[in-house]
């Protein structure tokens, strides 16, 4: 039986866990960093000179990009590359914004593809969706409560 199937080992702790960053695999890191700066006003963090890795500041966590070429060397098997011409993956990046309508318009003007226009939700949020140039689904949401 695998360790995952048998559950955690008794008495083993891993210490404090926190969400540090999300990493998106993309064909062109510099293009992605530049798009997210223009579309959402995120601030650039570390970007590797060789274009294999880049970060954007988003508050307590970072949004990072790794080139597909770099990522392919990390794994023993292939993964599905993001593709703007395919349906979006079952994953989204959610950005909390002050003005959902303005954020939606700015993102589209910067090259995002509209996916769902701004709408008020029954739970009190206003939400819109766009896709970035690599097809990643980005939610633009007002704060809850």
MDAnalysis code that builds the backbone (N, CA, C; Angstrom):
import MDAnalysis as mda
import numpy as np

u = mda.Universe.empty(435, n_residues=145, atom_resindex=np.repeat(np.arange(145), 3), trajectory=True)
u.add_TopologyAttr("name", ["N", "CA", "C"] * 145)
u.add_TopologyAttr("resid", np.arange(1, 146))
u.add_TopologyAttr("resname", ["UNK", "UNK", "UNK", "UNK", "UNK", "UNK", "UNK", "UNK", "UNK", "UNK", "UNK", "UNK", "UNK", "UNK", "UNK", "UNK", "UNK", "UNK", "UNK", "UNK", "UNK", "UNK", "UNK", "UNK", "UNK", "UNK", "UNK", "UNK", "UNK", "UNK", "UNK", "UNK", "UNK", "UNK", "UNK", "UNK", "UNK", "UNK", "UNK", "UNK", "UNK", "UNK", "UNK", "UNK", "UNK", "UNK", "UNK", "UNK", "UNK", "UNK", "UNK", "UNK", "UNK", "UNK", "UNK", "UNK", "UNK", "UNK", "UNK", "UNK", "UNK", "UNK", "UNK", "UNK", "UNK", "UNK", "UNK", "UNK", "UNK", "UNK", "UNK", "UNK", "UNK", "UNK", "UNK", "UNK", "UNK", "UNK", "UNK", "UNK", "UNK", "UNK", "UNK", "UNK", "UNK", "UNK", "UNK", "UNK", "UNK", "UNK", "UNK", "UNK", "UNK", "UNK", "UNK", "UNK", "UNK", "UNK", "UNK", "UNK", "UNK", "UNK", "UNK", "UNK", "UNK", "UNK", "UNK", "UNK", "UNK", "UNK", "UNK", "UNK", "UNK", "UNK", "UNK", "UNK", "UNK", "UNK", "UNK", "UNK", "UNK", "UNK", "UNK", "UNK", "UNK", "UNK", "UNK", "UNK", "UNK", "UNK", "UNK", "UNK", "UNK", "UNK", "UNK", "UNK", "UNK", "UNK", "UNK", "UNK", "UNK", "UNK", "UNK", "UNK", "UNK"])
u.atoms.positions = np.array([
    [0.851, -1.172, 0.000],
    [0.000, 0.000, 0.000],
    [0.900, 1.240, 0.000],
    [0.548, 2.244, -0.808],
    [1.357, 3.462, -0.858],
    [1.168, 4.282, 0.406],
    [2.120, 5.159, 0.660],
    [2.033, 6.015, 1.848],
    [0.773, 6.874, 1.791],
    [0.433, 7.401, 0.594],
    [-0.760, 8.241, 0.473],
    [-2.013, 7.449, 0.824],
    [-2.068, 6.209, 0.399],
    [-3.245, 5.388, 0.662],
    [-3.327, 4.991, 2.136],
    [-2.198, 4.876, 2.804],
    [-2.213, 4.435, 4.190],
    [-2.411, 5.590, 5.169],
    [-2.379, 6.832, 4.689],
    [-2.583, 7.982, 5.554],
    [-1.292, 8.473, 6.166],
    [-1.374, 9.507, 6.976],
    [-0.164, 10.061, 7.581],
    [0.449, 9.101, 8.586],
    [1.728, 9.185, 8.710],
    [2.429, 8.354, 9.693],
    [2.193, 8.933, 11.085],
    [1.851, 8.107, 12.058],
    [1.613, 8.598, 13.423],
    [2.840, 9.324, 13.968],
    [2.596, 10.447, 14.600],
    [3.663, 11.192, 15.241],
    [4.501, 12.059, 14.317],
    [4.215, 12.075, 13.013],
    [4.989, 12.870, 12.070],
    [4.268, 14.187, 11.817],
    [4.948, 15.286, 12.081],
    [4.377, 16.593, 11.794],
    [5.236, 17.282, 10.752],
    [4.635, 18.184, 10.004],
    [5.385, 18.901, 8.974],
    [5.559, 20.368, 9.319],
    [5.085, 20.784, 10.465],
    [5.213, 22.177, 10.856],
    [4.126, 23.035, 10.231],
    [4.305, 24.332, 10.350],
    [3.319, 25.299, 9.854],
    [3.258, 25.246, 8.325],
    [2.059, 25.273, 7.778],
    [1.852, 25.278, 6.332],
    [1.150, 26.574, 5.961],
    [1.617, 27.235, 4.926],
    [0.972, 28.443, 4.416],
    [1.035, 28.433, 2.901],
    [0.106, 29.123, 2.267],
    [0.095, 29.217, 0.811],
    [1.092, 30.295, 0.412],
    [2.109, 29.933, -0.333],
    [3.180, 30.863, -0.673],
    [3.023, 31.511, -2.031],
    [2.684, 30.713, -3.056],
    [2.533, 31.257, -4.397],
    [1.853, 30.243, -5.294],
    [1.297, 30.760, -6.377],
    [0.756, 29.911, -7.433],
    [1.705, 30.028, -8.608],
    [1.969, 28.923, -9.265],
    [2.850, 28.910, -10.434],
    [2.045, 28.454, -11.641],
    [2.148, 29.213, -12.721],
    [1.486, 28.880, -13.971],
    [2.573, 28.598, -14.999],
    [2.452, 27.486, -15.709],
    [3.411, 27.140, -16.757],
    [2.946, 27.769, -18.067],
    [3.840, 28.512, -18.687],
    [3.503, 29.306, -19.872],
    [4.603, 29.182, -20.920],
    [4.279, 29.453, -22.184],
    [5.315, 29.384, -23.213],
    [6.310, 30.543, -23.148],
    [5.857, 31.708, -22.671],
    [6.716, 32.898, -22.673],
    [6.522, 33.668, -21.363],
    [7.445, 33.497, -20.430],
    [7.347, 34.117, -19.107],
    [7.293, 35.636, -19.205],
    [8.166, 36.229, -19.988],
    [8.192, 37.693, -20.085],
    [6.872, 38.248, -20.614],
    [6.291, 37.588, -21.612],
    [4.994, 38.028, -22.143],
    [3.922, 37.950, -21.065],
    [3.925, 36.872, -20.277],
    [2.924, 36.726, -19.219],
    [3.086, 37.794, -18.149],
    [4.318, 38.033, -17.706],
    [4.565, 39.062, -16.693],
    [4.105, 40.421, -17.214],
    [4.468, 40.755, -18.443],
    [4.073, 42.045, -19.016],
    [2.554, 42.155, -19.144],
    [1.884, 41.068, -19.542],
    [0.426, 41.093, -19.646],
    [-0.219, 41.348, -18.289],
    [0.191, 40.628, -17.248],
    [-0.422, 40.792, -15.935],
    [-0.124, 42.165, -15.330],
    [1.015, 42.738, -15.660],
    [1.296, 44.116, -15.228],
    [0.317, 45.081, -15.897],
    [0.169, 44.955, -17.212],
    [-0.698, 45.866, -17.969],
    [-2.177, 45.634, -17.676],
    [-2.591, 44.385, -17.607],
    [-4.010, 44.065, -17.459],
    [-4.535, 44.300, -16.055],
    [-3.714, 44.036, -15.044],
    [-4.206, 44.063, -13.676],
    [-3.429, 44.987, -12.753],
    [-2.381, 45.616, -13.271],
    [-1.601, 46.542, -12.453],
    [-0.759, 45.873, -11.385],
    [-0.467, 44.583, -11.550],
    [0.366, 43.886, -10.574],
    [1.820, 44.339, -10.718],
    [2.536, 44.343, -9.590],
    [3.940, 44.771, -9.591],
    [4.867, 43.589, -9.828],
    [5.840, 43.830, -10.669],
    [6.835, 42.823, -11.009],
    [7.732, 42.541, -9.810],
    [7.984, 41.274, -9.587],
    [8.973, 40.843, -8.611],
    [10.190, 40.348, -9.362],
    [10.762, 39.262, -8.879],
    [11.942, 38.687, -9.529],
    [11.566, 38.079, -10.877],
    [12.334, 38.415, -11.908],
    [12.198, 37.787, -13.221],
    [13.592, 37.332, -13.636],
    [13.740, 36.051, -13.894],
    [15.036, 35.498, -14.279],
    [15.461, 36.071, -15.624],
    [16.715, 36.489, -15.751],
    [17.187, 37.076, -17.010],
    [17.010, 36.149, -18.214],
    [17.082, 34.832, -17.987],
    [16.946, 33.902, -19.110],
    [15.488, 33.613, -19.474],
    [14.536, 34.241, -18.761],
    [13.119, 34.112, -19.100],
    [12.484, 32.792, -18.716],
    [13.053, 32.109, -17.740],
    [12.492, 30.822, -17.332],
    [11.545, 30.934, -16.147],
    [11.602, 32.063, -15.416],
    [10.799, 32.239, -14.202],
    [10.522, 33.716, -13.993],
    [9.317, 34.028, -13.516],
    [8.977, 35.402, -13.182],
    [7.915, 35.441, -12.106],
    [7.965, 36.501, -11.283],
    [7.002, 36.662, -10.197],
    [6.326, 38.015, -10.277],
    [5.094, 38.042, -9.767],
    [4.344, 39.280, -9.583],
    [3.892, 39.337, -8.134],
    [3.919, 40.521, -7.561],
    [3.473, 40.728, -6.189],
    [1.948, 40.850, -6.180],
    [1.301, 40.144, -5.270],
    [-0.164, 40.201, -5.170],
    [-0.633, 40.375, -3.736],
    [0.253, 40.780, -2.861],
    [-0.084, 40.871, -1.440],
    [0.747, 39.858, -0.685],
    [0.088, 39.002, 0.109],
    [0.803, 38.019, 0.912],
    [1.359, 36.857, 0.090],
    [0.833, 36.646, -1.091],
    [1.290, 35.554, -1.944],
    [1.846, 36.116, -3.246],
    [2.516, 35.277, -3.984],
    [3.058, 35.673, -5.277],
    [2.370, 34.875, -6.370],
    [2.243, 35.496, -7.527],
    [1.820, 34.808, -8.736],
    [3.081, 34.627, -9.554],
    [3.425, 33.386, -9.855],
    [4.670, 33.105, -10.564],
    [4.385, 32.394, -11.880],
    [5.340, 32.535, -12.786],
    [5.271, 31.880, -14.087],
    [6.577, 31.144, -14.314],
    [6.489, 29.939, -14.848],
    [7.647, 29.155, -15.236],
    [7.458, 28.794, -16.700],
    [8.540, 28.875, -17.467],
    [8.435, 28.547, -18.888],
    [8.149, 27.056, -19.053],
    [7.371, 26.743, -20.089],
    [7.094, 25.341, -20.391],
    [8.398, 24.570, -20.565],
    [9.369, 25.179, -21.219],
    [10.651, 24.494, -21.443],
    [11.322, 24.144, -20.114],
    [11.289, 25.062, -19.156],
    [11.877, 24.804, -17.833],
    [11.058, 23.747, -17.092],
    [9.741, 23.865, -17.148],
    [8.872, 22.940, -16.418],
    [9.007, 21.517, -16.927],
    [9.194, 21.342, -18.215],
    [9.301, 19.996, -18.775],
    [10.472, 19.225, -18.175],
    [11.500, 19.949, -17.733],
    [12.638, 19.302, -17.107],
    [12.416, 18.973, -15.637],
    [11.318, 19.450, -15.059],
    [11.050, 19.221, -13.636],
    [10.309, 17.923, -13.354],
    [9.572, 17.431, -14.342],
    [8.667, 16.310, -14.114],
    [9.092, 15.067, -14.881],
    [8.796, 13.899, -14.337],
    [9.144, 12.663, -15.045],
    [8.162, 12.300, -16.161],
    [7.020, 12.997, -16.210],
    [6.013, 12.757, -17.256],
    [5.545, 14.097, -17.812],
    [4.892, 14.056, -18.965],
    [4.398, 15.270, -19.612],
    [3.173, 15.821, -18.873],
    [2.885, 17.092, -19.086],
    [1.678, 17.715, -18.549],
    [0.970, 18.435, -19.689],
    [-0.303, 18.782, -19.475],
    [-1.080, 19.479, -20.501],
    [-0.695, 20.947, -20.507],
    [-0.201, 21.433, -21.637],
    [0.157, 22.842, -21.757],
    [-1.112, 23.685, -21.853],
    [-1.042, 24.884, -21.333],
    [-2.163, 25.808, -21.453],
    [-2.295, 26.235, -22.908],
    [-3.528, 26.378, -23.364],
    [-3.787, 26.666, -24.773],
    [-5.015, 27.561, -24.878],
    [-4.816, 28.768, -25.382],
    [-5.915, 29.729, -25.490],
    [-6.994, 29.274, -26.464],
    [-6.666, 28.345, -27.370],
    [-7.669, 27.887, -28.334],
    [-8.500, 26.719, -27.787],
    [-8.117, 26.184, -26.640],
    [-8.858, 25.080, -26.012],
    [-9.750, 25.618, -24.895],
    [-10.648, 24.770, -24.417],
    [-11.442, 25.157, -23.251],
    [-10.503, 25.421, -22.087],
    [-10.878, 26.345, -21.189],
    [-9.988, 26.601, -20.055],
    [-9.865, 25.371, -19.158],
    [-8.713, 25.276, -18.516],
    [-8.492, 24.205, -17.555],
    [-9.432, 24.397, -16.368],
    [-9.637, 23.367, -15.596],
    [-10.492, 23.437, -14.409],
    [-9.771, 24.104, -13.257],
    [-9.341, 25.325, -13.476],
    [-8.550, 26.074, -12.504],
    [-8.707, 27.548, -12.836],
    [-8.696, 28.395, -11.836],
    [-8.728, 29.832, -12.099],
    [-7.816, 30.558, -11.135],
    [-7.338, 31.698, -11.572],
    [-6.655, 32.638, -10.694],
    [-7.705, 33.664, -10.308],
    [-7.880, 33.920, -9.035],
    [-8.884, 34.872, -8.569],
    [-8.183, 36.112, -8.030],
    [-8.528, 37.262, -8.582],
    [-7.982, 38.531, -8.128],
    [-9.115, 39.354, -7.521],
    [-8.934, 39.806, -6.296],
    [-9.924, 40.653, -5.638],
    [-9.595, 42.094, -6.017],
    [-10.595, 42.794, -6.575],
    [-10.411, 44.153, -7.071],
    [-11.460, 45.080, -6.481],
    [-11.166, 46.361, -6.469],
    [-12.125, 47.334, -5.940],
    [-13.277, 47.578, -6.910],
    [-12.998, 47.608, -8.214],
    [-14.016, 47.904, -9.216],
    [-13.957, 46.818, -10.293],
    [-14.856, 45.856, -10.203],
    [-14.855, 44.709, -11.111],
    [-15.046, 45.158, -12.555],
    [-15.963, 46.086, -12.799],
    [-16.233, 46.522, -14.171],
    [-15.006, 47.198, -14.786],
    [-14.356, 48.062, -14.027],
    [-13.157, 48.746, -14.531],
    [-12.025, 47.746, -14.739],
    [-11.881, 46.784, -13.835],
    [-10.831, 45.771, -13.973],
    [-11.075, 44.905, -15.202],
    [-12.323, 44.556, -15.450],
    [-12.685, 43.768, -16.628],
    [-12.326, 44.541, -17.896],
    [-12.738, 45.806, -17.961],
    [-12.455, 46.639, -19.138],
    [-10.953, 46.799, -19.358],
    [-10.198, 47.032, -18.282],
    [-8.743, 47.206, -18.392],
    [-8.093, 45.916, -18.905],
    [-8.523, 44.773, -18.367],
    [-7.948, 43.497, -18.792],
    [-8.208, 43.237, -20.269],
    [-9.432, 43.484, -20.713],
    [-9.775, 43.271, -22.119],
    [-8.971, 44.228, -23.006],
    [-8.825, 45.469, -22.591],
    [-8.033, 46.437, -23.365],
    [-6.569, 46.005, -23.457],
    [-6.080, 45.268, -22.451],
    [-4.688, 44.808, -22.436],
    [-4.495, 43.494, -23.192],
    [-5.579, 42.912, -23.696],
    [-5.454, 41.697, -24.494],
    [-6.114, 40.459, -23.933],
    [-6.796, 40.580, -22.793],
    [-7.529, 39.430, -22.250],
    [-8.750, 39.150, -23.115],
    [-9.165, 37.903, -23.125],
    [-10.379, 37.516, -23.830],
    [-11.530, 37.489, -22.831],
    [-12.619, 38.216, -23.102],
    [-13.763, 38.160, -22.182],
    [-14.305, 36.727, -22.112],
    [-14.639, 36.283, -20.901],
    [-15.199, 34.945, -20.724],
    [-16.601, 35.027, -20.127],
    [-16.781, 35.873, -19.109],
    [-18.105, 36.128, -18.519],
    [-18.097, 37.573, -18.030],
    [-19.050, 38.382, -18.488],
    [-19.070, 39.799, -18.110],
    [-19.375, 39.984, -16.624],
    [-19.096, 41.164, -16.096],
    [-19.389, 41.430, -14.683],
    [-20.856, 41.157, -14.354],
    [-21.065, 40.511, -13.221],
    [-22.428, 40.195, -12.775],
    [-22.450, 40.131, -11.254],
    [-23.579, 40.546, -10.687],
    [-23.781, 40.459, -9.244],
    [-24.238, 39.042, -8.904],
    [-23.645, 38.470, -7.870],
    [-23.968, 37.109, -7.460],
    [-24.854, 37.139, -6.215],
    [-25.665, 36.113, -6.001],
    [-26.594, 36.095, -4.869],
    [-25.913, 36.221, -3.504],
    [-24.664, 35.836, -3.400],
    [-23.962, 35.892, -2.118],
    [-23.322, 37.253, -1.860],
    [-23.568, 38.233, -2.772],
    [-23.144, 39.605, -2.514],
    [-21.884, 40.055, -3.224],
    [-21.272, 39.203, -4.002],
    [-20.077, 39.588, -4.754],
    [-20.441, 39.990, -6.174],
    [-19.601, 40.834, -6.756],
    [-19.661, 41.116, -8.183],
    [-18.451, 40.408, -8.781],
    [-18.675, 39.640, -9.854],
    [-17.632, 38.788, -10.424],
    [-17.660, 38.867, -11.945],
    [-16.473, 38.826, -12.537],
    [-16.316, 38.720, -13.987],
    [-15.166, 37.755, -14.252],
    [-15.108, 37.226, -15.473],
    [-14.039, 36.314, -15.856],
    [-13.454, 36.720, -17.199],
    [-12.127, 36.631, -17.289],
    [-11.415, 36.808, -18.555],
    [-10.436, 35.643, -18.685],
    [-9.901, 35.489, -19.894],
    [-8.818, 34.525, -20.113],
    [-7.585, 35.293, -20.548],
    [-6.447, 34.898, -20.005],
    [-5.202, 35.566, -20.386],
    [-4.750, 35.044, -21.754],
    [-3.672, 35.573, -22.317],
    [-3.246, 35.142, -23.651],
    [-2.917, 33.654, -23.779],
    [-2.664, 32.979, -22.667],
    [-2.405, 31.544, -22.701],
    [-3.642, 30.720, -22.362],
    [-4.776, 31.382, -22.188],
    [-6.026, 30.689, -21.922],
    [-6.342, 30.461, -20.462],
    [-5.514, 30.992, -19.555],
    [-5.769, 30.835, -18.125],
    [-6.995, 31.645, -17.744],
    [-7.890, 31.046, -16.999],
    [-9.095, 31.709, -16.532],
    [-8.758, 32.586, -15.333],
    [-9.121, 33.863, -15.416],
    [-8.866, 34.818, -14.328],
    [-10.200, 35.371, -13.850],
    [-10.493, 35.175, -12.575],
    [-11.690, 35.732, -11.966],
    [-11.339, 37.102, -11.401],
    [-12.197, 38.071, -11.652],
    [-12.090, 39.408, -11.073],
    [-13.270, 39.551, -10.141],
    [-13.010, 39.703, -8.850],
    [-14.087, 39.637, -7.866],
    [-13.984, 40.787, -6.869],
    [-15.144, 41.255, -6.452],
    [-15.186, 42.213, -5.348],
    [-14.953, 41.453, -4.045],
    [-14.636, 42.171, -2.998],
    [-14.470, 41.548, -1.689],
    [-15.782, 40.965, -1.216],
    [-15.704, 39.943, -0.410],
    [-16.890, 39.356, 0.188],
    [-17.127, 40.052, 1.520],
    [-18.344, 40.540, 1.702],
    [-18.714, 41.163, 2.974],
    [-18.125, 42.452, 3.276],
])
